[in-house]
Amino acid sequence: MSADVEVQAAIGLVDVESAARRIVGIAHRTPIVMSRTLDEMVGASLFLKTENMQRAGAFKFRGAYNRVSRLSPGDRKHGVVASSSGNHAQALALAARLCDTRATILMPEDAPASKRKATLGYGAEVIPFDRYGDDREALATQLAQERGATLVHAYDDPFIISGAGTAGLELIEDAGELDAVVVCTGGGGLLAGCCTAVKQRSPDTRMFAVEPEASDDWQVSLRSGRRVTVEVGATIADGQQLPTPGALTFAIAAPLLEDAVTVTDEDVLSTMRFLFERLKLVVEPSGATALAALMSGKLDLRGQRVGVTISGGNIDTARFASLFGHFNEGGRQPEASL
């Protein structure tokens, strides 16, 4: 897949392996989960990389710790700054605490109370902003400059990407030879990291990206051969609700991807329900999209050995219950309940 490489691909397998050594004993080596029932449903052998069991509830901790732990003693005195309403905020807050520095997170005023509470619980300072009226990037940059702090981007950072790639490295090491790996994507940090690790360890393994139908920037960009900005619609997969792929992540991942596919909210909810009822896994909507592509038939990999990222599980009980209450009102029964 060709792409206009706007930024030089800045990481390789050596960087992912370095990140793996740095996070060992700090980040969890999350388990691979398999299900005979699931395999029969999709006609493939699936290996689920359960990052919902990661510290801070998502794969984001891998990159956050890899980034913060590399700060010099002088930089640690001034702390780190980020703009996030979700998993990056929580991961960075925990990584900062473990590395004896402080995190300041710019968070939208309407962010879920549970995410704000978790971020504060890890010791971060949270500063609210208006997501509709304020420029979050400009605010974060200004705050970092004022405090002399290090600005940590959620995905367009080589250390964040290589840290995220350790999930793909572990998947290949623990599951063995795979025909394909399916990765959920928003900004593309997990995708770029996994593409780097998997393709350099197993060149014949095909890589697929999955995103919400309402935010199809990766699919449109890949098919255009360049980064494209799309209009983002409403979706429950808020962690993937971005209009444009990251510059660095797209430069890395695009040449290594087979394709990008999209899924609907109903596909995601059906998958979340299966994971909860049958595998006893609590997964947030964005964390379920990769598997949803297979369960819905949007991606057909029958007869193959397939690795699948389950990227996170940060969803509170109120939202979880609300989502399924709405789903059941629609009258559709998910395949997982049959």
C-alpha angles and dihedrals in degrees: 000000000000124000140174099252103216094173126033111254100255105190139060138176090282089062093050091048090049089052090049091056091047096052098040110122090012104063119044119255091228119218128254109236123203131185128193089203091053092047090053091049095054099028094235140092106256128197112194116206100209105210089159082082093056122111111279087020102276147057089263092087091069094062096036093055092043089054101042096042089060095058116115118246088254093053092047089060090064097044133214134286131204141164113228143132097197148014097353090056093053094042094049092047091054093044091051092051092050091049094049096246133106132252128211115196126196104211130181114255090237096050114131111278090230092060092048090049093049092048091050089046090060089056103260127140110238121207116188125222138176107260091199099046106028132071102234095194092052092047093050093047092049093048092049091050093048092052098035086238129149114256110222114199117213095235116346096081125098094225092048090050096046090047091052089048090066087078089062091044091054091046092057093044095048102035098040125215112004131192093207143003121208117203131186113228141197113148088358106243095127091040095051093045094048092046089054096047099040099043093048093047095039112018095183094056110107118226125215130186124210128197138160117283088234092059106038099157095129094050093047093044095049092050091047093048091232141063111285129188114225134189107259118224132197117290138156088229092082094162088068097042099118128132099213136028116247115269095232095036092051092048090054102038105035097071090049100047126100093198146319121238133189134223134198128238089252089055090052095047092049089052094047089052093051092049091050099043101036106025098027092233122142108212131175118232096258089048092058102050098092093055090041089063089060098039092050094047093241086124116037114199099152116169093019137111105243133186115209129192118226093191105188150349106204103136126123124227094252094056093041091054092043093053094053094043089057092044094052091049087062090064097232116131114209119236089241091070095055 
